[in-house]
Amino acid sequence: MTASSADLFAQAQQLMPGGVNSPVRAFRSVGGTPRFIDHAEGCHLFDVEGRKYIDYIGSWGPMIVGHAHPEVCEALEQTLRRGTSFGAPSTLEVELAREIIDRVPSMEMVRMVNSGTEAVMSALRLARAVTGRNKFVKFDGCYHGHADALLVKAGSGVATLGLPDSPGVTPGAAADTLIATFNDLESVEAIFRDGGPEIAAVIVEPVAGNMGVVPPQPGFLEGLRSITHEHEALLIFDEVMTGFRVARGGAQELFGVQPDITTLGKIIGGGLPVGAYGGSSRIMAQIAPMGPVYQAGTLSGNPLAMAAGLATLKILDRQAYLTLEQQSAKLADGLDRLLTGVKVSACVQRVGSMLTLFFGKQKVSDFSDARAADHTQFARFFQAMLQAGVHLPPSGYEAWFISLAHDDATIDLTLACTQRALRVSTGA
């Protein structure tokens, strides 16, 4: 007999910290037992007990064409037969690099790595080397991976678990991290007034996704571009989440603002571990072996990840983004109508095919707003949706992700489940 999710979680807690390999999966902020997934197809997850769920986690973003897409699976199968890792260059690296550069105008050269954390860590090292400065500005609630200097005022899993900072991060590692408020240019200007000549870069999620989806207010990204130009610092867009999700060329295409360095992940691996960072040829020429900034990785450019990413991007033509926008708007508009109908204080915030439902708020502009949302109500709503067969990200600080596999019937069913879940969880 197949073990249940509860049985597996009990076993896992004896073998792995918290029973998971990434903290938010443990359901700490929503309660109950995480579902152990047996397989996935299209926009559905199937747990070990055979239950089927409409999936809005999407592996935290990369499954934009749906799970187990035939073209992605075919590319992986063909590549697998040729070998899983070479530790040497391959044609697929060249093809994926060309595809990425074609889509993102600010990137003339790209370096493949193995995770978003690694991409951001490398981008910051590069920015410091190019500018000869040590400090950088990040935003309260923006998460850029778990490198030591970045676990300061981080959102996402850190916020979900109530950990303002992580033990094990030394004061020295965090000393050069300066914190500004998202959507508040004055907070950035104040930091530069105090120490502009020491600041190498500003790093930002152009659409915050790790405090829930928080769009940039008009002029915010443009203001960051102006401030960094004025002070001869670099602007880094962390598009690990937004890259190739909110538009064909990422958030920088959507908002018309070009950074100096871009970090990518998620979708360019098509569900396999991958990351990348890139910028102008002048900046990227500083990376070894062209320049003195060292960064390396045995599995960087892994052929399986390159094949899956390339197959995914080829599916994402301009029509695909029109479809994603249509389906995402249908879901968001439907959620808005349902919330109005039950008279629940809440808001739905969406950019492209990512959205968040915040309870207890009419608008969320920064991390302070996100923290003030009713996360207890979200936990009740999450459990009601799970019982109805809809698997949301298990935290009120996370984005929901829509894929090309979420068709009209799936969206309609999601909204029907939402209507029931709102009644159950709010008593309306």
KOLSETI-677678 format. One line per 2 residues: their letters; for each residue z, y, x of C-alpha. Coordinates in steps of 0.02 Angstrom, whole numbers, plus 50000, padded with zeros to 5 digits. Each point is the difference from the previous one (the first is absolute). Layout:
% KOLSETI-677678
a> Z,Y,X  ...
% end
This chain:
% KOLSETI-677678
mt> 50000,50000,50000  49955,50174,50066
as> 50150,50105,50050  50033,50152,49891
sa> 50001,50179,50062  50190,49999,49985
dl> 50013,49840,50105  49881,50067,50131
fa> 50092,50166,50010  50165,49910,50026
qa> 49921,49901,50143  49916,50154,50072
qq> 50164,50096,50008  50066,49869,50120
lm> 49847,50015,50110  49945,50183,49996
pg> 50099,50163,49987  50018,50033,49814
gv> 49882,49855,49967  49846,50106,50034
ns> 49888,50061,50140  49988,50179,49932
pv> 50150,50081,49914  49930,50065,49834
ra> 49946,49823,49952  50183,49951,49979
fr> 50013,50088,49829  50160,50089,50055
sv> 49962,50159,49902  49940,49913,49841
gg> 50113,49847,49996  49959,49819,49967
tp> 49904,49876,50102  49835,50037,50087
rf> 49854,49894,49942  49930,49885,50133
id> 49811,50005,49987  49896,49843,50007
ha> 49828,50081,49992  49906,50153,49939
eg> 49830,50030,49923  49917,50161,49943
ch> 50139,50111,49932  50123,49859,49969
lf> 50144,49918,50093  50058,49822,49962
dv> 50176,49952,50048  50061,49830,50056
eg> 50052,49957,49823  49826,50035,49934
rk> 50035,50168,49917  49858,50125,50001
yi> 50024,50187,50030  49887,50151,49997
dy> 50022,50066,50176  50027,50183,50041
ig> 50069,49970,50175  49831,49954,50073
sw> 50086,49946,50161  50057,50183,50010
gp> 49822,50065,49995  49870,49896,50091
mi> 49943,49892,49853  49890,50138,49931
vg> 49858,49881,49956  50120,49872,49928
ha> 50082,49844,50070  49891,49862,50073
hp> 49839,50096,49971  49855,49877,50028
ev> 49909,50112,50126  50158,50029,50102
ce> 50043,49814,49996  49824,49955,50053
al> 50008,50120,50147  50167,49926,50053
eq> 49938,49821,49985  49847,50035,50106
tl> 50103,50089,50132  50137,49867,50002
rr> 49875,49868,50052  49958,50104,50155
gt> 50180,50019,50056  50155,50097,49951
sf> 50033,50105,50155  49907,50033,50162
ga> 50098,50128,50099  49827,50071,50038
ps> 49879,50117,49910  49900,49941,49849
tl> 49855,50066,49897  50112,50021,49848
ev> 50105,50132,50088  49844,50105,50029
el> 49941,49980,49821  50167,50047,49922
ar> 50023,50148,50118  49827,50065,49952
ei> 50040,49981,49814  50166,50094,50016
id> 49924,50142,50102  49857,50016,49876
rv> 50125,50026,49859  50127,50115,50084
ps> 49920,50158,50072  50151,50047,50108
me> 49989,49835,50094  49872,49988,50140
mv> 50088,49855,50086  50126,49872,49938
rm> 50122,49876,50080  50048,49843,49903
vn> 50182,49943,50000  50101,49875,49897
sg> 50105,50102,49879  50026,50173,49928
te> 50160,50017,50102  49905,49966,50159
av> 49862,50122,49951  50123,50142,49969
ms> 50102,49962,50156  49841,50007,50104
al> 49937,50158,49914  50162,50093,50040
rl> 49993,49944,50182  49822,50063,50008
ar> 50046,50167,49922  50139,50026,50125
av> 49885,49959,50144  49861,50117,49940
tg> 50117,50147,49970  50127,49971,50139
rn> 50138,50023,49871  50136,49884,49937
kf> 50056,50047,49824  49915,49964,49835
vk> 50026,50048,49818  50012,49872,49860
fd> 50046,50021,49817  50156,49946,49909
gc> 49956,49841,49903  49837,49962,50089
yh> 49999,49828,50080  49892,49970,50151
gh> 50055,49827,50053  50157,49939,50085
ad> 49982,50069,50177  50167,50074,50055
al> 49951,50184,49997  49928,49982,49825
lv> 50153,49926,49915  50071,50172,49968
ka> 50001,50059,49818  49879,49860,49958
gs> 49955,49952,49822  49943,49836,49926
gv> 50106,49849,50048  50129,50106,50091
at> 50028,50102,49842  49998,49845,49891
lg> 50143,49923,50099  50097,50163,50012
lp> 49986,50009,50190  49976,50182,50055
ds> 49966,49947,50179  49999,49833,50090
pg> 50138,49940,50116  49926,49957,50168
vt> 49900,50160,50009  50070,50098,50147
pg> 50034,50188,49990  49874,50021,50139
aa> 49862,49913,49903  50029,50112,49849
ad> 50032,50163,50095  49818,50053,50001
tl> 49974,49967,49813  50005,50159,49897
ia> 50014,49987,49810  49908,50111,49874
tf> 49989,49992,49811  49842,49930,49922
nd> 49898,50130,49905  50104,50141,50080
le> 49899,50097,50129  50145,50119,50033
sv> 50104,49856,50066  49861,49960,50123
ea> 49976,50180,50051  50187,50017,50033
if> 49997,49850,50117  49853,50072,50097
rd> 50084,50171,50011  50149,49917,50085
gg> 49907,49884,50117  49811,50009,49984
pe> 49960,49985,50186  50093,49832,50005
ia> 49913,49921,49849  49859,49878,50036
av> 49952,49956,49821  50034,50001,49815
iv> 49984,49829,49919  49983,49985,49812
ep> 49947,49882,49863  49867,50112,49920
va> 50051,49920,49836  50180,49943,50012
gn> 50010,49819,49948  50165,49944,50071
mg> 50110,50106,49887  49889,49951,49856
vv> 49833,50087,49977  50022,50186,50034
pp> 49838,50100,50012  49984,50147,50119
qp> 50015,50165,49909  49847,50114,50011
gf> 49994,50080,50172  50130,49886,50080
le> 49883,49898,50110  49894,50153,50038
gl> 50160,50090,50051  50047,49860,50119
rs> 49827,50009,50077  50020,50189,50025
it> 50176,49988,50073  49955,49865,50125
he> 49843,50096,50054  50102,50157,50025
he> 50129,49912,50109  49876,49887,50092
al> 50083,49844,49931  49907,49850,49928
li> 49995,49949,49818  50016,49813,49967
fd> 49958,49928,49830  50085,49834,49968
ev> 49869,49921,49888  50066,49823,50018
mt> 50023,50002,49811  49871,50127,49942
gf> 49860,49956,50119  49852,49931,49900
rv> 50110,49990,49845  50002,50175,49926
ar> 49818,50033,50052  49861,49925,50104
gg> 50053,50109,50147  50185,50000,49961
aq> 50112,50146,49952  49916,50113,50127
el> 49837,49983,49904  50086,50023,49833
fg> 50090,50160,50051  49875,50066,50126
vq> 50121,50017,50146  49964,49917,50167
pd> 50143,49947,50115  49991,49979,50189
it> 50058,49818,49995  49996,49875,49856
tl> 50097,49838,49984  49934,49860,49891
gk> 50051,49827,49942  50010,49896,49841
ii> 49822,50000,49933  49911,49989,50169
gg> 50076,49827,50017  49956,49942,49825
gl> 50173,49923,49984  50021,49945,50181
pv> 50113,50087,50126  49911,50150,50076
ga> 50014,50184,50042  49897,50132,50087
yg> 50008,50177,50064  49862,50119,50046
gs> 49940,50178,50023  49876,50101,50098
sr> 49919,49928,50156  50092,50131,50103
im> 50170,49943,49938  49963,49814,50001
aq> 49933,50010,50178  50183,50011,50054
ia> 50030,49819,49949  49993,49865,50135
pm> 49886,49943,50077  49909,50167,49981
gp> 50156,50101,50027  50183,49987,50054
vy> 50084,49966,49830  50039,49815,49999
qa> 49992,49895,49843  49950,49817,49987
gt> 50013,49848,49886  49949,49819,50018
ls> 49953,49984,49817  49924,50173,49979
gn> 49827,49983,49924  50041,49824,49941
pl> 49837,49926,49932  50076,49941,49836
am> 50073,50171,49961  49838,50086,50050
aa> 49897,49884,49888  50113,50024,49849
gl> 50005,50188,50023  49813,50016,50022
at> 49965,49895,49845  50123,50105,49899
lk> 49925,50166,50054  49824,49940,49960
il> 50054,49967,49820  50075,50175,49989
dr> 49844,50101,49966  50000,50163,49903
qa> 49983,49908,49833  50156,49901,50042
yl> 50099,50161,50017  49935,50063,49833
tl> 50060,49838,49921  50170,50012,50085
eq> 50020,50179,49940  49953,49953,49822
qs> 50120,49853,49989  50141,50091,50086
ak> 49981,50150,49884  50001,49883,49850
la> 50164,49923,50056  50083,50167,50042
dg> 49944,50082,49837  50061,49850,49902
ld> 50169,50005,50085  50015,50185,49960
rl> 49965,49969,49815  50128,49860,49992
lt> 50134,50105,50084  49969,50141,49877
gv> 50009,49878,49856  50173,49934,50045
kv> 50061,50173,50052  50057,49942,50172
sa> 50021,50130,50136  49877,49943,50132
cv> 49839,50045,50089  49851,49905,50067
qr> 49928,50065,50164  49832,49936,50060
vg> 49875,50029,50138  49849,49885,49996
sm> 50050,49819,49975  50184,50022,50040
lt> 50134,50063,49880  50187,50003,49969
lf> 50101,50013,49840  50157,50105,50032
fg> 50137,49990,49868  50111,50150,49969
kq> 49879,50127,50077  49860,50108,49933
kv> 49927,50028,50174  50035,49936,50175
sd> 49950,50113,50144  50106,49939,50144
fs> 50127,49869,50051  50145,50092,49921
da> 49911,49987,49832  49962,49816,50030
ra> 50182,49961,50040  50053,50090,49840
ad> 49891,49888,49892  50088,49870,49891
ht> 49985,49845,50108  50122,49903,49891
qf> 49882,50023,49854  49855,49947,50109
ar> 50093,49838,50043  50021,49960,49814
ff> 49817,50040,49969  49945,49894,50149
qa> 50093,49847,49935  49929,50022,49825
ml> 49824,50013,50072  50027,49847,50109
qa> 50056,49900,49849  49843,50061,49910
gv> 49889,49937,50141  49969,50160,50099
hl> 50058,50005,50181  50032,50178,50059
pp> 50059,50049,50174  50189,49964,49997
sg> 50054,50179,50037  49987,50168,49916
ye> 49949,50074,50167  49837,49904,50010
aw> 49821,50021,49941  49912,49887,49876
fi> 49827,49948,50060  49847,49972,49890
sl> 49856,49890,50058  49820,49972,49947
ah> 50062,49841,49916  50105,50100,49874
dd> 49874,50004,49858  50017,50079,49827
at> 50081,49846,49925  50129,49995,50140
id> 50042,50184,49981  50016,49980,49811
lt> 50116,49851,50023  50103,50097,50128
la> 50022,50142,49876  50051,49880,49861
ct> 50129,49924,50116  50059,50174,50049
qr> 50027,50049,49819  50114,49849,49975
al> 50088,50025,50166  50038,50182,49963
rv> 50079,49953,49834  50103,49862,50080
st> 50055,50100,50152  50036,50166,49913
ga> 50058,49941,49829  49871,50118,49923
% end
